[in-house]
Amino acid sequence: MIITPSAFAAYAAAHNFFPQRQSAAGQAGASTAPDNTRVTISQAAREALATAQAAMAAEPQNAIEARLAKIKATSAMERTADDTNFLWENDKRLAEIRAKGDGKLTADEIDYMQKAGGFVNTMQNLSAEEKALYDELVAKGETEAAGAITAIALIRTMGHTAGGVEGTTYDPINTTITAENILKFFKHSIVDPTGKSDGQFQALVRYLQARETETAGQEEVKPRG
């Protein structure tokens, strides 16, 4: 039972939280000295008041969280404009993500935004290692190469069959992201007359090849002995 402050006095009296004082009639013949009786609140009363205050303080936030959960459980097509505005205004993490701006978001931030926003969740198609690669590219300002990673994540939403080079097909979900696989498979799955996608794939190929060369060079270095 939740006790509101306005009803607290009545509740406390009904449950004998406060000591009862004798009526004036019952005090006939008693001493006329000043009454210095102190009224104290029992521990039970204090706890009831604290519970009531905590419930009232939490109620507005609970209502917000409840509506956010309801909106997120609804598909993007079924959401109203008011739902969308409420989501972006009251989901603190979404607000933080939007404030960072495009090209600076991590894979997990994009994943959260896609899920909460009701968008197609492409980032779930990347492995932990691939997400780490994406974050590495973003941190180094390699936005073109990072764009190729998001393109591959999108290709994988089509399922286990996609078009490769010269009319061949391949399984994009079970094809790892390597320079060789990009040139042979992934880059041929997107038709983009502007050339932007091709430029992104080439940027990722160069980055992966350079990283592979650097790693190989480090492995060849032997300690002095």
N, C-alpha and C positions, 0 to 999 in steps of 0.2 A: 504493500500500500504506500503510495507517495503522498506525503503531507505537504501542502503548500503553506507558505508563511501566513497567509490570511486565515487559514483554518487551523493553524498550529495551536493557538490558545485553547480552542474548543477541544481539540484532540488531546492535548496535554491534560486538561481538566478531567476529561472522561477516563483517562488512564491513570489518574492519580499521580501525575508527574510532579505536581506542586503540592506542598503541604497545605491542608485545609485550616483556615483560621476560624475561630469561634465567632458566631454572630454577636452583635451588640447585646441582644437579649440574653444570650448565654453567658455574657460577661458581667451581668448585673452583680453588684457587690464586690467585684474585683477591684484591684488597686487602680487608682486614677493616675498612676505614674505614666510618663510618656512611653508609648509602645515602641520598643527598639527591636521588634522581631524581624529577623532577616529571612527573606524568601530565597531559597536556593533551587537550582534546576538540577534534577537528577541526571545521571549519566545516560539513561535511556532517552530522556528528552533531548539531550545534546546530540545524541546520535541520530535521532529522528529528524531534527532540524538540519543537521549536516547532510543527511541523505536527501532531504527535500531540496536544499539549495544546490547540491551537486546535480540532481536530476534536472532542475530548471536551467542550470548553466549549460548542460550537455544537450538539451533538447534542440536548440537551433542547429547545432553542428550535426547532430544525428539525423535531422530532417534533410540536411544538405547531402550527407553521405548516402542516405537512402535513395534520394532522387538521382544522384550520380550513378549509383549501382543500377537503377532501373533503366536509365538512359543507355548505359554501356551494354546492357543486355538486349537492347533493341537494335535492329539492323539500321544501317544508315538511311535506307530508303523509307523507313517507317518513322524516323525522327522528324520533329517539327523544327522550324527555325528557332523557336524559343528553347527547345531542347539543346540544340547546338550551341546557342549563345550561353545557356546556363552551364553547359559542360566546360567551355573554354574559359568562362569567368570564375568557376568555382573549383576546378581541378587544378590544384597548385602545381603539380608536376607538369601538366600540359602547358600551363602559363610559363613555367621556367624553360621548357623546351622551345616554345614559340619565341621567347625572348632571345635565345641563342642565335637564331637565324639559320637559313639554309647553308649547307656546306660545312657546318660545324657540329652537326649532331652525330652522336655515336650510334652504333648499330642498335643497342638496347633502347636508346631514346626514340629512334625511328620506329622500332618494334612496339614500344609503348604507345606512341602517337597513333600508329596504324590501328592497334587494337581498340584503344579508347575512342578514337575518332570514327570507328566503324568503317575504315578503309580496307582495301584488300591487303591482307597481312603477308607481304612478300618476305620480310626479314626472317620469318620463321623457317624459311627454306634454306637458310645458311647454317652451316655447322659452327661450332664454337670457334674453331680455328679460322674459318672464313670471316666470322664477325670480328675476330681479333685483327685480321688483315685489313678489313674495312676501317677499323678504328686507327690502325697504324697509318693508313693512307690519309685519313682526315687530319690526324695530328701533324703530319708532315706537309699539309697543304696540297696534297696530290688529289685535287678534287675531280679531275678528269678520270683518273684511274679508279677512284672510289665510285664514280658514276657507272663504270663498267660492272662493278660488283653488284650494284642495285639492279642493273639490267639483267644480270644472270639470275638474281633472285626472282625477278619478274618472269623470266623464261621458264623457270621451274614451276611456276604456278599452273602452267599448261599441262603438267603431268609428265609421264615417263617417255613421251615421244616428241621430238622436235627436229626441225630440219637442219642438216649440216651442210658441208661443202658438196657441190655438184649433185644435189638432189638426194644425198644420203640422209639417213635419220640416225638419231642417237638418243640415249636416255640422259637428259640434263640433270635429273635429280641425283643420279649415281655417277655423274661425271665430275671429277674434281677440278678445281680451278687451278690450272697450270698454264704457262705460256703456250705450250703445244696444243692443249685442248681448246684454248681460246681461238687460236688461228684455224684449227681444224673443225671445230664445232660451234662454239657459242656465238662468235661474230657473224655467222651465217644465218642465225635464227631470227635476226631483227633486220627488217628492210627499212632503211632510213635514207631517203633521197638527199637529205641535208648533209649527210656525212658525219654528223655529230656522234652517233653511236660508234661508228668505225673509229673515229678519233679517240674515243674513250677506251675502246678495246685495245687500240695500239698503245695507249699510254699505260694501261695495265700490263700489257706484254713486256714493254720496256722495263717497267719497274720490277716485275718478277724475274726477268732475265738478269738485271743488274744485281738483284738481291741474291740470286742463285750463284752468280759469279763471285760475289763478295763472300758468301758463305763457303764456297769451294776454296777460295784463297785462304780463308782463316783456318780451314781444316788442314791445309798443306803446311802451314807454319808449324815447325817443330820447336819445342823448348830447347834452350841451350843446355848442353850437358857435357 
